[in-house]
Amino acid sequence: MTTNPLVYRHNRITRATHWTNALGLMILLMSGLMIFNAHPKLYWGHTSEPDKAFLVIGAYERGGDPRGYVEVLGQRFDSTGVLGVQQTADGSRQRAFPSWLTLPGYYSLATARRWHFFFGWFFTINGLLYMAYNLAVGHLRKFLFTPRDAGQVPAMIGYYLKLRKNSPQDGEYNPLQKMAYTSVLVMLAPLILLSGMAMSPQLDVAFNWLPAIFGGRQSARTIHFILAFGILFFVFGHVFMVITQGFLNNMRSMITGWYKEKLPSATATPTFEAKPTPESAAALEVAPAPASQPVTDQAAVEATITEVREPESQPSCEAIATETKSSPAQTEDRKNV
């Protein structure tokens, strides 16, 4: 029975920074939603005029019942039970995102800002450590997306959708994983960091060019909000790949570092030449021929074959046996004919 080998895939630094990033990202998302609840509207530009918001999450009363809604570019959609209104022990409250999604669960803008700013820098420093270490050991190039990987993306999508039997993956990371990791490391993470810094009044004094590159502080806030959900979608895709490609195996590799390698399935039954063991080789060893081999036996066999090939008279088996047992003198006569 063949067992798949265990390979050491993730080192200690990679595993530690991975789980630290996961914790920091969760706190950043939850505290960020609490900050958004303080003013659940998004604008573009420098000012925040309520009538110019292009996204609003709010609530209104209809027939004495509060109703939640999401308004995008003037189009209003009912979101009661999900966004806009939350049912609490004290009754209905207007709240963009429910309390179980925010940190803290109660309304406190000051507390949410402290959580968000602390873990923002914590996440940034930990991410830089992850990048620097993997760059130093050469692991970073293994999951960076290249033009060669672009041609394998459709085949990889087909494999995930069970439309293909074999995966086009030829390394530790498949093309979709490389595309996702490269998008986060090269685009999403730097932009979300810079847009968050552009919203800080203290940093705007020292780096007044920050809000300008995003088109204003309100534009930076909008980009920051959208990119945060982009990171959230990446997390969902990451978890989906982990589950579909072997949850226990992937979790073990990220906790202990050891990953059970998947052996490729054979397309045809291979044929192998049996190699004799030392015992069988000794038993099959052919003894050397004697120094002087009688010529008469060989001549008798050749005479027998000649008579068998004669078309006019084919002797019976008994005749062949008789000829084979003829005397050496008779055999020698036949040879000289």
C-alpha positions, -999 to 999 in steps of 0.1 A, spaced: 0 0 0 15 34 -11 11 63 13 15 99 2 47 114 16 47 143 41 66 174 30 76 204 51 58 232 33 54 261 57 82 273 81 76 288 115 79 324 105 53 319 77 29 301 100 32 327 128 27 357 105 -2 340 87 -22 335 119 -12 369 132 -24 385 100 -57 365 102 -64 379 137 -54 414 129 -75 414 97 -106 402 116 -103 430 142 -96 456 115 -128 446 95 -150 446 126 -137 478 141 -139 494 106 -176 486 103 -182 502 137 -165 534 124 -187 533 93 -218 530 115 -210 565 129 -216 580 94 -231 553 71 -226 573 39 -199 574 12 -189 604 -10 -165 613 -37 -142 643 -34 -133 666 -5 -166 673 11 -193 652 27 -226 668 17 -255 644 26 -274 650 -6 -244 641 -26 -237 607 -11 -236 579 -37 -240 551 -11 -263 553 20 -273 526 45 -302 539 66 -337 533 79 -372 549 77 -406 542 92 -435 527 73 -467 521 90 -450 524 124 -424 497 116 -388 507 109 -375 496 76 -338 493 66 -326 502 31 -294 505 10 -293 533 -15 -268 532 -44 -266 561 -69 -302 571 -61 -316 535 -64 -331 523 -31 -332 486 -21 -350 472 10 -325 456 34 -347 451 65 -334 423 87 -299 426 73 -287 462 71 -301 495 83 -322 483 113 -314 459 141 -338 444 166 -325 446 202 -339 440 236 -347 477 238 -365 476 205 -356 485 169 -325 506 164 -311 523 133 -277 507 127 -260 502 93 -242 469 103 -255 447 131 -237 446 164 -224 410 160 -203 422 130 -188 452 148 -161 458 174 -171 468 199 -206 454 197 -221 485 213 -219 519 197 -186 537 205 -168 555 178 -138 563 200 -132 527 211 -135 515 175 -110 540 163 -85 529 190 -89 492 180 -86 501 143 -55 523 145 -36 499 168 -42 468 147 -37 488 115 -1 494 124 2 459 139 -11 444 106 13 465 86 44 457 105 35 420 106 29 420 68 63 437 62 80 410 83 62 383 63 73 399 30 109 405 40 114 370 54 99 352 23 119 374 0 151 366 19 145 328 17 133 329 -19 98 317 -11 81 349 -24 87 341 -61 68 308 -57 35 325 -53 39 356 -74 17 356 -105 35 356 -139 24 359 -175 29 321 -178 4 315 -151 -23 336 -169 -27 309 -196 -35 283 -170 -62 303 -152 -91 289 -173 -80 253 -168 -77 259 -131 -112 274 -129 -125 243 -147 -107 220 -122 -123 238 -93 -157 236 -109 -152 198 -115 -152 203 -153 -116 190 -155 -102 158 -139 -66 169 -137 -52 200 -121 -28 222 -142 -9 230 -110 28 223 -113 41 238 -81 32 246 -45 6 272 -56 -18 270 -85 -25 300 -109 -56 312 -90 -37 312 -57 -9 331 -72 -32 357 -88 -50 362 -55 -19 365 -34 -2 388 -59 -33 410 -60 -34 414 -23 3 419 -18 9 442 -47 -23 462 -50 -49 458 -22 -26 460 8 -6 491 -3 -37 509 -14 -57 502 17 -28 513 38 -23 546 19 -60 554 18 -63 548 56 -34 572 62 -50 598 39 -80 600 62 -58 609 93 -58 647 100 -24 644 117 -8 627 88 -24 651 63 -6 679 79 28 662 74 19 645 41 -6 668 24 -1 649 -9 -18 618 5 -54 630 2 -46 645 -32 -36 613 -48 -70 598 -40 -90 629 -51 -98 641 -15 -103 627 20 -138 615 12 -126 597 -19 -99 580 2 -126 569 27 -146 554 -1 -117 536 -16 -107 524 18 -142 510 24 -144 492 -10 -109 477 -7 -117 464 27 -145 443 11 -121 433 -16 -98 418 11 -129 401 26 -137 385 -7 -101 373 -9 -105 357 26 -137 339 14 -119 326 -17 -90 315 4 -112 296 28 -131 280 -1 -98 267 -17 -87 254 17 -119 235 22 -123 221 -14 -86 210 -16 -84 191 16 -93 210 48 -75 188 73 -44 185 52 -42 223 46 -49 231 82 -22 207 94 4 223 70 -4 258 84 -3 246 120 26 221 120 42 229 87 38 193 73 17 187 42 7 154 27 18 155 -9 -8 145 -35 6 118 -58 -5 121 -95 -29 94 -105 -15 69 -131 -31 71 -165 -18 37 -176 -7 6 -159 31 7 -158 52 -23 -166 82 -30 -146 111 -54 -153 113 -78 -124 147 -76 -107 158 -109 -92 168 -110 -56 203 -121 -47 190 -155 -38 171 -160 -70 200 -146 -90 223 -172 -75 198 -200 -83 194 -188 -119 231 -185 -125 241 -206 -156 270 -230 -151 299 -225 -175 300 -248 -205 326 -276 -205 359 -271 -223 352 -298 -250 315 -300 -261 307 -332 -282 300 -322 -317 280 -353 -324 250 -342 -303 248 -309 -321 251 -326 -355 223 -350 -345 200 -321 -338 208 -304 -370 201 -336 -389 168 -340 -372 158 -304 -381 168 -311 -417 145 -341 -419 116 -323 -403 118 -296 -429 118 -321 -458 85 -315 -476 81 -350 -493 83 -371 -462 77 -358 -427 87 -384 -402 66 -391 -371 77 -382 -337 90 -417 -331 112 -414 -361 126 -381 -350 133 -395 -316 150 -426 -332 172 -403 -354 181 -382 -324 194 -413 -306 214 -426 -335 251 -436 -330 279 -411 -333 292 -428 -364 259 -425 -383 256 -389 -373 290 -381 -385 282 -397 -419 251 -375 -423 272 -345 -415 297 -354 -443 270 -359 -470 
